[in-house]
Amino acid sequence: MDGNGRWAAARGRPRSYGHKAGVEAVRRTVKAAADLGVEYLTLFAFSSENWSRPREEVRDLFGLMKFFVTRDLAELCANGVRIRVLGDRSGLSSDILGLIETAETKSRQNTALQLNIAFNYGARNELRRAFAAVAKRCAEEGRDPSQIGEDEIAAALDTAGQPDPDLVIRTSGEMRLSNFMLWQAAYAEFVFLPCMWPDFDKEWLQRAISEFSSRTRRYGGIDAAKDVAL
């Protein structure tokens, strides 16, 4: 969800103004995803690299996370949204951890839409934690590490039990993965949009899904109907 700061700067406002507008885009996007029949939605809210930003901005981002969950949790639950927070929780404060636990517990039985919020998340960190957990299990069970399979690694990731993403959308014209779901996005389709995140809405989501739907996914194989000869 890129472009909050640039969106605010273009309006002569501080970055915090853009982040607040970004929260409203989150609300619109969750509703739009549910309306369009999306079953899994992951929003990259705060990366493990974002700690390098100014302390005031980090504080504001954490405050907005609290604000979003506190304000919208009841409505999300009423609409059947289940929440899971992805990322490393070891360095988070007790109030944030409590908020995460409350959101996940209260929404656990919901089935209309799985909403993942990637918070203090980085894919390399996720992989390190997963590999460490699998290696520890192998040592405890006396297994040869060469026997570790892809399914076992996937089951140790933050997204355990969920399908890999079909589509990755990035806003504001940025065209890189930025340490997001390096394992899970191996065969995802990518759509890069010029709009800033605070302007993102149902129309932009529909545009991305339409672009995704027009593509042929081969997963390393060939499309027999189109690739008759090489």
Salt bridges, closest charged atoms under 4 A:
ASP2 OD2 - ARG170 NE 2.43
GLU24 OE1 - ARG27 NH1 3.71
GLU24 OE2 - ARG71 NH1 3.27
ASP35 OD2 - LYS31 NZ 3.02
ASP35 OD2 - LYS202 NZ 3.92
GLU57 OE2 - ARG15 NH2 3.03
GLU57 OE2 - HIS19 NE2 2.86
GLU57 OE2 - ARG53 NH1 2.93
ASP60 OD1 - ARG59 NH2 3.70
ASP72 OD2 - ARG27 NE 3.07
ASP72 OD1 - ARG71 NE 2.99
GLU75 OE1 - ARG27 NH2 3.30
ASP95 OD2 - LYS66 NZ 2.49
GLU104 OE2 - ARG89 NH2 2.72
GLU141 OE1 - ARG143 NE 2.78
GLU152 OE2 - ARG137 NH1 3.34
GLU152 OE2 - ARG143 NH2 2.59
ASP158 OD2 - ARG129 NH2 2.86
ASP166 OD1 - ARG217 NH1 2.80
GLU174 OE2 - ARG6 NH2 3.25
GLU174 OE1 - ARG176 NH1 2.61
GLU189 OE1 - ARG215 NH1 3.05
GLU211 OE2 - ARG215 NE 3.05
ASP227 OD2 - ARG218 NE 3.22
